Amino acid sequence: MRAIQISVGLVIVLVGLFLLLLTSGWLTLTMLDLLGYALFLSGLIFWIPGLALRRVRPWLTALFIPGALAFALGAGLVYTQRTEIGFGAWAYLWTLLLVALGVALLAMYFLGPRAPWLRVVGSIIGGVGILLFAIFVMIFSSEPTTRILGPVLLIAFGLVFAIGALLPRK
């Protein structure tokens, strides 16, 4: 019960800080900004029951899936609205939804009922998302620094994959 009370209190504080920034003029918002922040915050709120009640009701960790997807979609909207990149970035940002789904499934495995398939499926979906992100950011990004991110991610992903094969199996 205390965890829920603390979580709700923190959400209220975050909403208050957000409204303070908005009314003081430090933050200007469009409708798409509001949508992005609403999705971002709702994604975080979906994680609260799964984290707070995971020992009593482990199936509540299933709320990590819509939470992670809403969080990633909101973060992508805020990113495209707050930078000069614009909506063209969605040519590669959509792959982060796959990464978010993989992270949600891995979080369900580690924090909820330890069904082995969650770890396998989460790793596959998240890995495919990272691979596609690296490829598409290399192809579609217009910023030179962002284009470098693709090959660096591919190198890191390949190293993790190769080193993972050398680790002893249980």
ZADRENZA-850626 format. One line per 2 residues: number of its first residue (from 0); their letters; for each residue z, x negated, y negated of N, C-alpha, C, CB. Coordinates in pm, 1 decimal, decimal comma. Glycine has a CB too. Layout:
N
NUM> a> Z X Y Z X Y Z X Y Z X Y; ...
//
This chain:
170
0> mr> 0,0 -82,5 118,8 0,0 0,0 0,0 0,0 -87,4 -125,8 120,9 94,1 0,5; 73,0 -199,0 -119,1 77,4 -288,4 -235,9 -59,0 -350,0 -264,0 180,9 -399,5 -214,6
2> ai> -132,5 -382,8 -157,2 -264,7 -442,9 -175,9 -359,1 -346,3 -246,8 -324,0 -485,0 -40,6; -351,5 -219,6 -211,0 -435,7 -119,2 -277,1 -396,2 -106,6 -423,0 -424,4 17,7 -206,6
4> qi> -267,1 -103,5 -449,8 -219,3 -91,2 -587,6 -262,6 -212,1 -671,5 -65,6 -77,1 -589,8; -251,7 -331,1 -614,9 -295,2 -451,7 -686,3 -445,8 -447,5 -710,5 -257,2 -578,9 -606,9
6> sv> -521,3 -407,5 -608,6 -667,1 -401,6 -621,9 -709,6 -301,8 -728,6 -731,1 -364,7 -488,6; -650,9 -183,4 -726,6 -685,0 -81,8 -826,8 -645,0 -130,1 -965,5 -615,7 53,1 -794,7
8> gl> -529,9 -193,8 -976,4 -486,8 -247,5 -1105,1 -582,9 -352,3 -1158,6 -348,5 -306,9 -1092,9; -630,3 -440,4 -1070,7 -726,0 -542,5 -1113,5 -859,6 -481,4 -1155,4 -748,4 -643,5 -1001,5
10> vi> -902,4 -377,2 -1085,4 -1026,6 -309,0 -1124,4 -1011,2 -246,6 -1262,2 -1065,0 -200,9 -1020,7; -897,0 -184,9 -1288,3 -872,6 -124,3 -1419,8 -871,5 -231,5 -1528,4 -738,6 -46,5 -1420,1
12> vl> -810,5 -346,4 -1499,9 -809,2 -456,5 -1597,0 -951,6 -505,0 -1624,6 -721,6 -573,6 -1545,5; -1032,4 -520,0 -1519,4 -1171,1 -564,4 -1537,8 -1252,7 -464,4 -1619,3 -1237,5 -586,5 -1402,3
14> vg> -1234,5 -336,3 -1592,9 -1305,2 -234,1 -1671,2 -1259,2 -239,3 -1816,2 -1281,5 -92,6 -1612,2; -1129,3 -257,7 -1838,1 -1077,7 -268,5 -1974,5 -1133,5 -388,9 -2047,9 -927,1 -275,8 -1972,5
16> lf> -1139,8 -503,8 -1980,5 -1198,1 -623,5 -2042,4 -1345,8 -602,9 -2074,7 -1181,3 -744,9 -1950,2; -1415,1 -539,2 -1984,0 -1556,6 -510,2 -2005,9 -1575,8 -419,3 -2127,5 -1617,6 -445,0 -1881,0
18> ll> -1495,1 -314,6 -2136,8 -1505,2 -223,7 -2251,3 -1462,5 -291,8 -2380,9 -1419,9 -99,2 -2227,6; -1364,6 -382,4 -2374,6 -1323,5 -457,0 -2493,0 -1438,3 -544,3 -2544,2 -1200,1 -543,8 -2461,8
20> ll> -1505,4 -614,2 -2453,5 -1620,3 -695,4 -2493,3 -1732,1 -609,2 -2551,4 -1672,6 -775,3 -2373,9; -1749,1 -491,9 -2495,9 -1854,8 -402,5 -2541,7 -1825,6 -345,6 -2680,0 -1873,7 -289,6 -2442,7
22> ts> -1703,7 -298,6 -2701,1 -1670,1 -236,4 -2829,6 -1649,6 -338,6 -2940,5 -1545,2 -152,2 -2815,2; -1615,7 -461,3 -2906,1 -1595,5 -563,2 -3009,0 -1727,4 -623,1 -3057,6 -1505,8 -673,5 -2955,9
24> gw> -1836,8 -593,2 -2988,2 -1966,4 -644,7 -3029,3 -2001,7 -778,4 -2966,7 -1970,1 -657,4 -3176,7; -1915,8 -832,3 -2883,2 -1945,0 -959,0 -2816,4 -2048,7 -941,4 -2706,5 -1817,5 -1018,8 -2758,3
26> lt> -2067,9 -817,8 -2666,0 -2159,3 -788,4 -2557,0 -2245,7 -669,5 -2597,2 -2082,1 -759,7 -2424,8; -2375,8 -686,3 -2596,4 -2466,6 -575,2 -2623,7 -2538,6 -539,5 -2494,5 -2568,6 -611,2 -2736,7
28> lt> -2554,0 -411,4 -2471,3 -2608,2 -366,4 -2344,2 -2722,7 -268,6 -2362,0 -2499,8 -303,2 -2261,5; -2818,2 -277,4 -2270,7 -2921,3 -175,5 -2258,2 -2885,7 -90,3 -2136,5 -3065,2 -239,3 -2244,7
30> ml> -2966,9 10,2 -2110,2 -2940,3 96,1 -1995,3 -2952,8 18,0 -1863,5 -3036,7 215,8 -1995,3; -3049,2 -73,2 -1856,2 -3063,1 -154,5 -1735,0 -2946,5 -251,7 -1718,7 -3195,0 -231,7 -1738,0
32> dl> -2892,3 -299,6 -1830,6 -2772,1 -383,0 -1822,9 -2657,6 -303,5 -1762,5 -2732,8 -436,2 -1962,5; -2638,9 -181,1 -1812,3 -2531,7 -96,2 -1760,1 -2550,8 -68,8 -1611,4 -2525,8 35,9 -1837,4
34> lg> -2674,6 -42,9 -1571,4 -2702,1 -20,1 -1430,1 -2668,0 -144,4 -1348,0 -2849,3 18,8 -1409,7; -2706,5 -261,1 -1397,3 -2675,5 -385,0 -1326,2 -2526,1 -408,4 -1313,1 -2739,0 -502,1 -1396,6
36> ya> -2453,1 -389,8 -1423,4 -2307,6 -408,4 -1417,9 -2241,2 -302,6 -1330,7 -2248,0 -404,3 -1558,8; -2291,5 -179,1 -1334,4 -2234,1 -73,8 -1250,2 -2254,6 -105,8 -1102,4 -2296,9 62,9 -1284,2
38> lf> -2373,2 -151,1 -1066,5 -2397,6 -189,9 -927,3 -2313,5 -310,9 -887,7 -2546,3 -220,4 -905,8; -2303,1 -406,1 -978,2 -2223,2 -526,4 -956,0 -2077,6 -488,7 -926,8 -2231,3 -620,3 -1078,8
40> ls> -2018,9 -405,4 -1013,4 -1878,9 -365,1 -995,8 -1859,9 -274,4 -875,0 -1828,6 -294,6 -1120,6; -1953,4 -182,3 -852,4 -1938,4 -95,0 -735,6 -1948,5 -175,5 -606,6 -2044,9 16,3 -737,2
42> gl> -2029,9 -280,4 -608,8 -2035,8 -367,5 -491,9 -1902,5 -433,9 -463,1 -2141,8 -472,9 -510,9; -1834,4 -476,4 -568,8 -1701,3 -535,6 -550,6 -1600,5 -431,6 -502,9 -1652,6 -599,2 -681,5
44> if> -1611,3 -310,3 -557,0 -1516,7 -204,3 -520,0 -1531,9 -167,3 -372,5 -1537,9 -79,7 -608,5; -1652,7 -173,7 -319,1 -1672,9 -143,8 -177,3 -1597,9 -241,5 -87,0 -1821,4 -146,6 -144,1
46> wi> -1573,9 -362,8 -134,4 -1505,5 -462,1 -51,8 -1354,4 -439,8 -46,5 -1534,6 -601,2 -104,0; -1299,0 -367,0 -142,7 -1153,0 -352,7 -151,9 -1092,2 -287,8 -27,4 -1116,9 -270,4 -274,4
48> pg> -1140,6 -169,7 19,7 -1076,7 -112,1 139,0 -1089,9 -201,0 262,4 -1136,5 23,9 168,6; -1204,5 -265,8 277,5 -1222,9 -352,6 393,2 -1129,3 -471,8 392,7 -1364,6 -400,6 399,1
50> la> -1102,1 -525,4 273,6 -1010,4 -639,1 263,6 -864,9 -595,4 272,8 -1033,3 -713,9 133,1; -831,7 -484,2 207,6 -692,1 -441,1 201,2 -643,3 -381,3 333,1 -674,6 -339,8 90,0
52> lr> -728,5 -310,2 403,7 -685,3 -237,6 523,8 -750,2 -289,7 651,6 -716,2 -90,7 508,5; -794,4 -413,4 652,5 -869,3 -463,2 767,9 -784,5 -475,2 894,3 -929,1 -597,2 735,3
54> rv> -655,3 -493,6 881,4 -570,9 -504,9 1000,0 -540,8 -367,6 1059,7 -440,5 -577,0 965,6; -525,2 -268,1 973,7 -493,1 -133,0 1020,4 -618,2 -62,5 1072,4 -429,0 -50,6 907,1
56> rp> -725,8 -71,3 996,5 -852,1 -5,8 1032,3 -966,2 -107,8 1021,5 -879,3 118,3 940,0; -989,0 -184,5 1126,6 -1090,5 -289,8 1119,2 -1232,0 -237,3 1094,3 -1089,1 -369,4 1246,4
58> wl> -1260,4 -113,3 1128,8 -1394,1 -58,5 1107,4 -1426,1 -41,0 959,3 -1407,6 74,6 1178,8; -1325,3 -47,0 871,9 -1351,5 -36,9 727,9 -1428,0 -158,0 674,6 -1220,3 -21,8 652,0
60> ta> -1432,1 -264,7 752,2 -1511,4 -379,4 708,1 -1660,4 -346,5 705,8 -1486,0 -499,6 799,2; -1700,4 -234,8 764,8 -1840,4 -191,3 756,6 -1880,2 -160,7 612,5 -1863,4 -67,5 844,8
62> lf> -1782,0 -136,4 525,7 -1811,8 -113,5 384,1 -1860,4 -240,3 314,7 -1688,5 -60,2 312,8; -1848,0 -354,5 381,7 -1900,2 -478,3 324,0 -2052,3 -472,2 307,9 -1861,3 -598,1 411,4
64> ip> -2120,2 -397,8 395,3 -2267,1 -393,3 390,6 -2317,3 -327,6 262,4 -2321,8 -317,9 512,3; -2278,5 -202,0 232,1 -2327,0 -146,5 104,4 -2271,7 -221,4 -15,5 -2289,9 0,6 93,5
66> ga> -2151,0 -276,5 -2,5 -2093,2 -352,3 -112,6 -2172,0 -478,1 -144,0 -1950,9 -388,6 -81,1; -2209,5 -551,3 -40,4 -2285,4 -674,7 -62,2 -2424,3 -645,4 -117,4 -2296,9 -753,8 68,1
68> la> -2487,5 -538,9 -67,3 -2620,8 -504,1 -117,2 -2615,5 -458,9 -262,8 -2682,8 -394,0 -30,6; -2516,6 -375,5 -297,5 -2503,2 -331,1 -436,9 -2470,3 -448,6 -527,7 -2394,4 -222,6 -449,1
70> fa> -2384,2 -538,7 -481,0 -2348,3 -657,1 -559,2 -2471,5 -743,3 -586,2 -2240,8 -739,5 -485,9; -2551,7 -769,6 -482,3 -2670,5 -853,9 -498,3 -2773,2 -787,5 -589,3 -2733,4 -884,3 -361,8
72> lg> -2791,8 -657,5 -573,2 -2887,2 -586,1 -658,0 -2841,2 -585,4 -803,1 -2906,1 -442,6 -608,2; -2711,7 -561,7 -824,7 -2657,6 -565,2 -960,5 -2666,4 -703,1 -1022,2 -2514,2 -519,0 -960,6
74> ag> -2635,4 -806,1 -943,7 -2644,9 -943,1 -995,5 -2789,1 -977,5 -1030,8 -2590,0 -1043,9 -892,6; -2883,6 -932,1 -949,3 -3024,3 -956,2 -979,1 -3069,0 -885,3 -1105,7 -3110,0 -912,3 -863,3
76> lv> -3024,5 -761,2 -1124,3 -3058,9 -688,1 -1246,8 -2999,9 -754,9 -1370,0 -3010,1 -543,7 -1238,0; -2874,1 -795,6 -1361,0 -2810,7 -863,0 -1474,8 -2883,1 -994,5 -1503,8 -2659,6 -888,9 -1446,7
78> yt> -2918,6 -1068,2 -1399,3 -2989,5 -1195,6 -1417,3 -3124,2 -1174,9 -1486,0 -3010,1 -1264,9 -1281,9; -3200,6 -1076,6 -1440,7 -3332,7 -1055,6 -1501,1 -3322,8 -1001,0 -1642,3 -3415,0 -961,1 -1415,9
80> qr> -3217,7 -928,4 -1673,4 -3201,5 -873,8 -1808,1 -3147,0 -978,2 -1905,0 -3109,1 -752,6 -1805,0; -3061,8 -1066,7 -1857,9 -2994,7 -1162,8 -1945,7 -3071,7 -1293,4 -1964,2 -2858,6 -1193,5 -1891,5
82> te> -3174,5 -1314,7 -1887,5 -3256,6 -1434,7 -1904,6 -3395,5 -1393,3 -1951,2 -3264,9 -1516,9 -1772,1; -3476,6 -1489,8 -1987,4 -3612,2 -1459,3 -2031,4 -3709,8 -1444,7 -1915,7 -3660,7 -1566,2 -2124,7
84> ig> -3661,9 -1455,1 -1795,6 -3750,0 -1449,6 -1679,7 -3808,8 -1309,9 -1662,6 -3674,5 -1491,1 -1553,2; -3728,6 -1207,3 -1679,6 -3778,1 -1070,2 -1670,4 -3794,8 -1023,0 -1527,0 -3909,1 -1058,3 -1742,6
86> fg> -3864,8 -911,0 -1513,8 -3876,4 -847,2 -1383,1 -3970,2 -920,1 -1287,9 -3923,1 -706,6 -1400,0; -4045,0 -1016,8 -1336,1 -4128,8 -1096,7 -1247,1 -4046,9 -1175,8 -1146,6 -4214,9 -1190,9 -1327,7
88> aw> -3919,7 -1197,5 -1177,7 -3832,3 -1271,9 -1086,4 -3806,5 -1195,4 -957,0 -3699,8 -1303,3 -1154,7; -3830,7 -1064,4 -958,0 -3808,7 -987,2 -835,5 -3908,8 -1023,3 -726,6 -3816,7 -838,4 -865,2
90> ay> -4011,3 -1102,4 -760,9 -4104,5 -1151,0 -659,4 -4032,3 -1239,9 -558,3 -4220,5 -1228,3 -725,2; -3922,7 -1301,6 -599,1 -3843,7 -1382,9 -506,2 -3698,6 -1338,4 -496,9 -3848,9 -1527,3 -547,7
92> lw> -3648,0 -1262,7 -594,6 -3507,5 -1221,4 -589,8 -3478,5 -1118,6 -480,4 -3466,8 -1164,8 -723,3; -3577,5 -1044,4 -436,5 -3554,4 -944,6 -333,1 -3502,0 -1008,6 -204,7 -3682,8 -867,6 -304,7
94> tl> -3533,9 -1134,8 -182,9 -3488,0 -1201,7 -60,9 -3336,5 -1220,6 -60,5 -3557,2 -1337,0 -45,8; -3274,8 -1217,0 -178,6 -3128,9 -1229,5 -184,4 -3059,8 -1106,4 -126,3 -3083,3 -1251,3 -328,9
96> ll> -3131,4 -995,1 -115,7 -3074,7 -879,0 -46,8 -3056,4 -909,2 101,8 -3165,1 -755,1 -65,8; -3148,7 -984,7 159,9 -3132,2 -1027,5 299,3 -3013,7 -1122,5 313,2 -3260,6 -1095,4 350,5
98> va> -2999,9 -1213,4 218,3 -2886,3 -1306,3 220,1 -2755,7 -1227,9 207,9 -2898,2 -1411,0 105,1; -2752,6 -1128,2 118,8 -2632,0 -1046,5 101,1 -2598,6 -970,9 228,7 -2650,1 -947,7 -15,3
100> lg> -2699,5 -918,7 296,2 -2675,7 -848,7 422,5 -2620,7 -944,6 527,6 -2805,5 -783,0 473,1; -2675,0 -1065,2 533,4 -2623,2 -1165,3 626,4 -2479,6 -1203,3 595,9 -2709,8 -1288,6 623,4
102> va> -2447,3 -1219,2 467,5 -2309,6 -1251,3 427,2 -2216,0 -1136,9 464,5 -2301,9 -1279,7 274,8; -2260,5 -1013,1 444,7 -2176,8 -897,5 478,9 -2149,0 -892,7 628,7 -2244,3 -766,9 433,7
104> ll> -2249,7 -917,7 709,8 -2229,3 -916,2 854,6 -2137,9 -1030,2 899,0 -2363,7 -925,6 927,3; -2152,4 -1147,4 838,2 -2062,3 -1258,6 871,0 -1919,4 -1228,4 826,9 -2111,2 -1388,6 804,8
106> am> -1903,0 -1165,0 710,3 -1769,2 -1126,4 664,8 -1709,1 -1022,2 758,3 -1774,3 -1072,0 520,6; -1792,7 -930,6 808,3 -1742,8 -832,8 905,6 -1694,7 -902,7 1031,9 -1852,0 -729,9 940,2
108> yf> -1765,9 -1006,6 1073,0 -1726,0 -1079,6 1192,6 -1593,8 -1152,9 1170,6 -1835,2 -1178,9 1233,2; -1582,2 -1225,4 1059,7 -1463,9 -1307,7 1037,7 -1342,0 -1227,0 994,8 -1493,5 -1412,0 934,3
110> lg> -1360,2 -1115,8 924,5 -1247,1 -1039,4 872,4 -1219,5 -911,4 949,7 -1271,0 -1005,8 728,9; -1312,6 -866,7 1030,8 -1295,9 -741,4 1103,4 -1287,2 -765,2 1252,1 -1409,8 -646,6 1072,9
112> pr> -1336,9 -667,9 1328,5 -1337,6 -686,3 1473,9 -1436,9 -796,5 1509,8 -1373,8 -553,1 1547,4; -1394,5 -888,0 1589,8 -1475,7 -1007,3 1617,2 -1583,5 -980,5 1721,9 -1386,4 -1121,7 1663,7
114> ap> -1673,8 -890,9 1688,8 -1787,4 -866,0 1777,8 -1884,3 -983,4 1764,3 -1858,6 -729,1 1743,9; -1915,2 -1052,1 1874,0 -1997,2 -1173,0 1865,3 -2136,7 -1148,9 1806,8 -2010,9 -1233,7 2001,7
116> wl> -2192,6 -1031,9 1828,0 -2327,1 -1005,0 1776,5 -2330,1 -1005,8 1624,4 -2377,8 -871,1 1828,5; -2217,7 -976,4 1558,5 -2214,5 -977,9 1411,9 -2242,3 -1118,2 1358,4 -2078,3 -927,7 1360,4
118> rv> -2185,4 -1217,7 1423,6 -2206,9 -1355,3 1379,3 -2351,5 -1398,3 1401,2 -2112,1 -1450,5 1452,9; -2406,6 -1362,8 1514,7 -2544,2 -1401,6 1546,3 -2642,6 -1332,7 1452,3 -2577,7 -1367,4 1692,5
120> vg> -2630,6 -1200,7 1439,8 -2723,6 -1124,9 1355,4 -2706,3 -1162,8 1208,4 -2702,3 -973,1 1374,1; -2581,8 -1180,6 1164,0 -2557,7 -1220,8 1025,7 -2617,3 -1356,5 994,1 -2409,8 -1222,7 997,1
122> si> -2604,9 -1449,7 1087,9 -2662,8 -1583,1 1067,0 -2815,0 -1578,0 1062,7 -2617,4 -1678,7 1177,4; -2874,2 -1498,5 1149,8 -3020,6 -1489,0 1153,0 -3072,9 -1424,5 1025,5 -3067,3 -1408,7 1276,0
124> ig> -3016,1 -1310,4 987,1 -3064,8 -1239,7 868,0 -3041,0 -1322,8 742,4 -2995,9 -1102,4 854,6; -2922,4 -1381,4 729,3 -2893,7 -1465,6 613,2 -2982,4 -1588,8 608,5 -2748,4 -1507,7 613,9
126> gv> -3004,8 -1650,8 723,9 -3091,1 -1768,6 729,4 -3235,2 -1736,6 694,4 -3085,3 -1830,5 866,6; -3286,1 -1624,6 745,7 -3422,3 -1583,1 710,7 -3431,3 -1553,9 561,4 -3464,7 -1458,6 792,6
128> gi> -3327,2 -1491,7 505,7 -3325,7 -1463,8 361,8 -3329,3 -1590,9 278,8 -3202,9 -1383,0 325,5; -3251,3 -1691,4 318,3 -3250,6 -1819,0 245,2 -3386,4 -1888,2 257,1 -3138,5 -1911,8 298,3
130> ll> -3443,2 -1886,6 377,2 -3575,2 -1947,0 396,8 -3681,7 -1878,5 311,8 -3614,8 -1940,7 544,1; -3684,4 -1745,3 313,5 -3782,8 -1672,1 233,6 -3760,3 -1693,8 84,5 -3777,1 -1522,7 266,1
132> fa> -3633,7 -1699,4 43,8 -3605,0 -1725,7 -97,2 -3659,9 -1861,5 -138,4 -3453,8 -1719,2 -123,8; -3635,7 -1962,0 -54,9 -3683,4 -2097,0 -87,0 -3835,4 -2100,5 -97,7 -3636,0 -2197,2 19,2
134> if> -3903,2 -2032,7 -7,3 -4049,7 -2032,5 -9,5 -4102,2 -1955,4 -130,0 -4105,5 -1971,9 120,0; -4048,5 -1835,7 -152,9 -4100,4 -1751,6 -261,0 -4064,2 -1804,1 -399,2 -4048,6 -1610,9 -245,9
136> vm> -3948,6 -1868,5 -414,0 -3914,0 -1924,0 -544,9 -4006,7 -2041,3 -576,7 -3765,1 -1969,2 -548,6; -4050,2 -2112,7 -473,0 -4144,5 -2221,8 -492,3 -4281,5 -2168,3 -536,0 -4157,7 -2304,0 -363,1
138> if> -4321,5 -2057,4 -478,8 -4454,2 -2001,8 -506,5 -4457,7 -1925,0 -638,5 -4497,2 -1910,3 -392,5; -4359,7 -1837,4 -661,0 -4369,8 -1740,1 -769,2 -4295,2 -1775,1 -897,4 -4321,1 -1611,4 -721,2
140> ss> -4205,9 -1871,3 -894,1 -4128,4 -1901,6 -1014,1 -4213,9 -1974,4 -1117,0 -4005,3 -1985,6 -978,8; -4189,9 -1941,1 -1243,2 -4266,4 -2006,0 -1350,0 -4189,8 -2122,1 -1412,7 -4302,7 -1904,5 -1457,6
142> ep> -4060,7 -2130,8 -1387,4 -3978,6 -2237,5 -1444,2 -3983,8 -2361,0 -1354,1 -3832,3 -2189,9 -1462,8; -4008,1 -2478,4 -1411,6 -4016,0 -2600,3 -1329,2 -3885,5 -2632,1 -1256,7 -4054,9 -2718,2 -1415,6
144> tt> -3772,2 -2609,6 -1322,4 -3644,4 -2640,8 -1256,9 -3617,0 -2544,9 -1142,4 -3529,2 -2635,6 -1358,0; -3658,5 -2420,7 -1156,7 -3639,2 -2324,3 -1049,0 -3732,6 -2354,8 -932,7 -3662,3 -2181,3 -1099,8
146> ri> -3851,0 -2404,0 -961,9 -3946,1 -2437,6 -855,5 -3895,1 -2552,5 -768,9 -4081,9 -2474,2 -915,4; -3813,6 -2640,4 -826,1 -3755,2 -2751,0 -749,7 -3651,1 -2698,5 -650,8 -3691,2 -2855,1 -844,8
148> lg> -3590,3 -2585,6 -683,7 -3486,8 -2527,5 -598,5 -3539,6 -2495,5 -458,7 -3430,9 -2401,4 -662,9; -3663,8 -2449,9 -448,8 -3721,9 -2414,9 -319,2 -3723,3 -2530,0 -220,4 -3861,2 -2365,2 -338,1
150> pv> -3785,7 -2643,7 -255,2 -3785,5 -2756,1 -160,6 -3645,5 -2809,0 -129,6 -3869,9 -2868,5 -215,2; -3557,6 -2809,4 -228,9 -3420,6 -2856,7 -204,9 -3351,1 -2765,6 -103,8 -3339,7 -2861,8 -337,8
152> ll> -3369,1 -2633,3 -119,0 -3310,4 -2539,5 -22,9 -3369,7 -2557,7 116,5 -3331,3 -2395,4 -69,8; -3499,6 -2580,2 124,6 -3562,0 -2602,4 255,3 -3508,8 -2728,9 322,1 -3713,9 -2611,6 240,6
154> ia> -3491,0 -2835,8 244,9 -3435,9 -2960,2 299,8 -3293,1 -2936,9 349,4 -3438,3 -3073,2 193,1; -3211,2 -2870,9 267,3 -3072,1 -2843,9 305,9 -3066,1 -2754,2 429,2 -2995,6 -2778,5 189,4
156> fg> -3149,8 -2651,4 432,5 -3151,5 -2559,9 546,7 -3193,3 -2633,4 674,0 -3246,7 -2441,7 519,7; -3294,2 -2718,9 663,2 -3338,1 -2796,6 778,7 -3230,8 -2891,6 828,9 -3462,2 -2874,5 744,3
158> lv> -3158,5 -2955,8 736,4 -3049,8 -3046,1 776,2 -2937,4 -2970,7 846,5 -2994,4 -3119,7 653,9; -2899,4 -2856,6 791,3 -2793,4 -2776,1 854,2 -2837,1 -2731,6 993,1 -2758,5 -2652,7 766,7
160> fa> -2960,6 -2689,6 1005,1 -3013,1 -2644,4 1134,0 -3015,1 -2758,4 1235,5 -3154,0 -2586,5 1116,9; -3061,4 -2876,2 1193,9 -3069,8 -2991,3 1284,4 -2931,1 -3042,6 1322,5 -3151,1 -3104,0 1219,7
162> ig> -2841,1 -3051,6 1226,0 -2705,3 -3099,4 1255,0 -2631,3 -2999,4 1342,5 -2627,0 -3123,8 1124,4; -2659,4 -2870,7 1323,2 -2597,8 -2768,0 1407,1 -2633,8 -2783,5 1553,4 -2638,4 -2631,2 1359,6
164> al> -2752,3 -2835,1 1581,2 -2793,4 -2857,3 1719,8 -2718,1 -2973,8 1782,7 -2943,3 -2882,7 1726,9; -2668,5 -3066,2 1700,4 -2596,2 -3182,3 1752,5 -2449,2 -3153,1 1779,8 -2607,3 -3297,1 1655,7
166> lp> -2396,3 -3046,7 1720,9 -2255,3 -3013,4 1740,1 -2231,0 -2966,7 1882,9 -2210,9 -2905,1 1640,1; -2112,8 -2998,1 1938,0 -2084,1 -2954,9 2075,4 -2069,3 -2802,4 2082,7 -1955,6 -3023,4 2127,6
168> rk> -2118,9 -2744,6 2190,7 -2110,6 -2599,8 2214,0 -1978,4 -2567,5 2281,8 -2230,2 -2549,8 2300,5; -1928,8 -2448,8 2255,0 -1802,6 -2406,6 2318,2 -1828,8 -2341,5 2450,8 -1725,5 -2310,5 2228,1
//
